[in-house]
Amino acid sequence: MEKKHLIGISFIVILSILVVQNPLSSQYVSSLKQSSSVAVIKQEDPLLKKITEEAEVREKAPQDAKIDPVWKALPGYNGIKVDIEESYKKMKQEGEFKENLLVYEQIPPKVHLIDLPPSPIYKGHPEKPMASFIINVAWGNEYIPDMLETLKKHHVYATFFLEGRWVKHNPELAKMIVDAGHEVGNHSYSHPDMKTLAAEKAREEIKQTNEMIEATTGKRVKWFAPPSGSYRDEIVTIADEYNLKTVMWSVDTIDWQKPDPSVIVNRVTKKLHNGAIILMHPTDSTAKSLEQLITAIKAKNIRLGTITNLMKEERILQQGNNSSQEGKLNSNN
């Protein structure tokens, strides 16, 4: 009996040694100590306590891309949460809480635009304070240089949808648009009514334009804008076969009617919203209204960017540091 008792004690001693020496156990104990230390610091340090409280209020969940019954394909939008440790490090040097020193981590959604079935895009995410100019080009050559100059002056980049036939006859203007840093997209080859065009003809229009734009500018396009906004669901699917998303608009300048420039500015600003896609063409009215239009949009704290940038999931923060690449945002917005 005594022998069995001694064996039992020995087994317990050996087991205790193994548990103590187990690296997983050491990590667990260490994490408990760290958690306890943070809890103690939080109780003692009012700055850390304030950051922690703010983090709870400021956290936003990511939003998945989806097919909306009205607006069709909508991109997702990153969620955010405050990186408490990094924020504390920055503010500790200052010795006080400062909102602009908060460091955020962006949390991507689970469903992305690319995951959705083929569907047209009419606007960006409704919470993203950004809009895009889409400029459909099949004519209006004389107004393009002035429009490019205005966009350059205000550091604005647009997406120009180019007709393939136009690119063939105006390669230098097409190159000028790309050299200025703007994005280019597919606007068909000969400007047909895509809604009634046979499927094989539609494929020819899209394919030929892709090839013409790439051969002329060196750029592969990823967006398709059907002429006059006329399409059927099959056309959207055909464009998707060529890895093109179909782009429509939510705000129309109706500049082809050649209105007074002030009419264009009022028309756009009245209908302006987060995620707006603003349709325009190279016309005299547009060229003359563009500067005032840019100024009016920016005055509403809405940024302007290409369709690619509008569709990005990165959340725009008005205050704090953020970075979609590293998760820690480093530039003030």
N, C-alpha and C positions, 0 to 999 in steps of 0.2 A: 504493500500500500504506500509506504514511504517512498519507494522507488518510483512509483507512478506519479506521485506528487512532485518529485524532483524533476521528472521528465516534463511535466506540464509547465512548471516554472521556467525551465530552460527554453521550451518552445515559445513561451510568451516573450522572453527576453530577446531571442533571436528575431522574432517577428517585429518587435519594437525597433530593433536596430535597422532592419531592412526598410521599414516605413520611413524612419528618420532620414536614411541615406537615399531614398528614392527621389530622383530629380523632380518628378511630377509633384510629389508631396512638398518639396522645397518651393516649387513655383507657386503652389496653392497657398502655402503659408506666407510667402512673399507678397502675393496679391492681397491677402487679407491684411497684412501689415500696411501695404500701400493704400488700400481702401480706407483703413482706419486713420492713416496719416492725413489723407485728403479730407476726410470727414472732420478731423480735428482742426486742420488748417482752415476749412470752410467756416467752422464755428468761430475761429479766432480772427480770421482775415475778412474784414467787411468788403474789400474789393472783390475777392473771389466769390463771396456770397452774392454780391450784386451781379457779377457776370453770370453766375449760375441761374439766378432769377431771370435775367434778361434772355438767357439761352432758351428757357422754357417758353417764354412769350413769343420769341422770334422764329422758332422752328416751324417750317412749312413742309408739308408732305409733297413728294413729286406727283405730277399728274401725267397719266399715260396718254399717248396719242390715241385718237379714236375717230370713228366715222360718225359725224354729227348728222342728224336727220335733215337739217337745213343747210349747214355750211360744209357738209361732206368731210373730206379729210382734214383733221386738225392735228398739228404737231404736239408732241408732249412738252412738258416744261419741268425743269429740274426743281427738286425740293432743296431746302437749305437747313443747316443747323450750325449753331455757333461752335467753333472749336474752342472749348473752354480753356484748355491748357495753353494753346498758342496765344489766345487773347489775353490771358493773365500775364504771360511773359512780356507782351508788348506794353500793357498798362502798368505793370509793376515798376517799370523804369520811370513812368510819369508820376506814379504814386496816386493816381485817381482814375475813376471810370471815365472813358471817352468813347462815345459811340463809334466814331470813325476809326477806332483802333480794333474794333471787333473783327475777328477772322472767321470766315464762314467756310464750311465744306458744302459742296453741291452734291446732291443725291440724285442720280439719274432715274428716270422712270423705268418700268419694266417693259412697257410696250412703246416702240419707236415708230416714226412715220414709215420707215422702210418695211415694218412688219404688217402694215395694213394692206388690204386688197386694193387693186387699182381704183382710185377715186380722185376726182378733181380737187384742187386746193383753191379756196377762195380767200383765205386770210391766214395769218399766223395765230399763235396762241393769244386768247383774249386778255391774258394778264401781262403779256410782254409789251413794254412801252417802246415799240419799234414799228416802223412802217417801211414799205418798199415802193419805189417807183418802178413800174414796168413800162418800157418804152418800145412799142411795136413799130418796127421799121420795114416799110416796103416802098417808101417815097419820102419826100421832105428833106432831101440831101442838104439844101441850102441852110437849114436851121440847125443841123447837127453840130457844127463847130461851136456855135454860140452856146448851145446847151451844154456841151462838154466843158466849155470854159467856166460857165456858171457852177456846174457841179464841182469842178476842181476848186474853184474859189471858196466853196463852202465845205470842202472835204466830204462830199457825199458820193457814194457809189450806188449805181442803179443796175438793173438787169435789162439789157436790150435784147428783145426777141427779133431776130433777123430773118427775113424771107430769103430762102436760098438763092432765088433768081436775082434778088437785089445784091447779095454778096458777090455773085458772079460778075455783075456789071460794075460794082463799086468796091473792089477789094481794098483799096487804100482807106476808104472811110471805115470799113469793117475793122481793119488793123488799127486805125486811130482810136476806135472805141475800146478795143482790147488793151492797147498800149496805155490808155488813160486809167487802166485798172478796173474797168467795169466788167460785169459778168455778161455773157451772151447766151441766148437760148434759141430754140428752134421755133420758127413761125411759119412752117410749111415751105414748100418750094415755089409754088405759083399762086398762092393765096386762094385756094378753092374753098367751097363750102364743105367742110369736113363732115358735117352731119349727114349729107346725102352722098358723099363720095364712096365708091366701092372700096372694100377692105384692101384689096391688092393695090389700088391706086393710092390709098392712104399710106400704105407701107412705103411705096415709092417716094411719095412726097416727104415723109419723115426721114427716110434713109438718105435720100439725095441731099437733103439740107444738112443733115449731120455731117456728111462727107465733105460738102462744100465749105462749111464753117471751119471744120478741122484742117482741111487742106489750105485754107486761106489765112487763118489766124493761129493755128496750132492748138486750139482749144477744143476739148471734148465737151459737148453740152449735156446737161442732165435735166433740163426743163423744157416743156413744150407748151406753147400758147396757140391754140387753134384760132385761125383768122376769124375776126368778128365774134369770137367767143362761141362759135357754132360747133357743136360736137354731139355725138351720141355715146352711150356707154362703151360700145365696141371700140371707138376711136381711143378712148382712155386706156383700154386694155392693149390696143396695138402700140400706143406710145410706150406703155410699160414694157412691152417686148424688147424695146430698144433702150431700156433702163432710163426712160424719161418719165418724170412726173408731170401731169397736166396742170397748168396754172391758169386760173381765171383772175377775177378781181372783185373787190368789195366796194371800191370807190371809183367812179368814172368821171374823168374831166370833161368828157364829150367835146374834146378840143377840135375834133374834125369838123364841127359846125362853125369853127373860127369865131368864137365869142370874144368879147372884150377880156383882156387879161384879168381884170378885177372879178369877172364872173367866174373864171376858173378858180381863183383863190377862195372866193366865198363858197363855191360849190364843194370844194374839197374840205375846207375847214369845218363846214357844217356837218359833214358826214364822217369826219376823221375819228378813228378809234384805234385802240391798241391792236396791233397785228394787221393794220390796213394794208391792202395791196391796191395801189393807185395806178390806174391805167392812163397812159398818155401816148402821144405820137409826136414826131418832129413837125410842129406847125409854128407859124408866126406867133399865134396866141400863147402857145406853151413856152416858147423861147422867151417871150417878154414877161410872162408871169412866174417863171421858174424861181427866180431869186426871192421874190416876195413869198412865194409858196413855201420854200425851204425855211425861211425865217419864221413864218407863221406856225409851221409844224414843230420846229424846235422850241418855239415859245411855249408850246403845250407839253414840253418835257417828253416828247416822243422822238426817238432817234430814227435816223434813216439809214437803211442798208440794203444789200442785195437780197434776192429771194433766198439764197443759200443761208445768209446770216439770219434772216427772219425765221427760217425753219429750224435753226439750231435750238437745242433744248436748254442751253445755258441761261440761267436766270439773271436778269439785269438787276443789279443792286444800286440804289441811289446813294447809299452810304455803306461804309465798311469796305473791306478788302475781299476781292474774289478772283478765282481762277478755275475755269472749267477743266483745264488740263491737269493741274496738280491737286485740285480739290481745295487748296488753300488759296484764297483770292488775294492778289498782291497789288492790284491797281484800283484806285478810287474811281467810282462811276458817278 
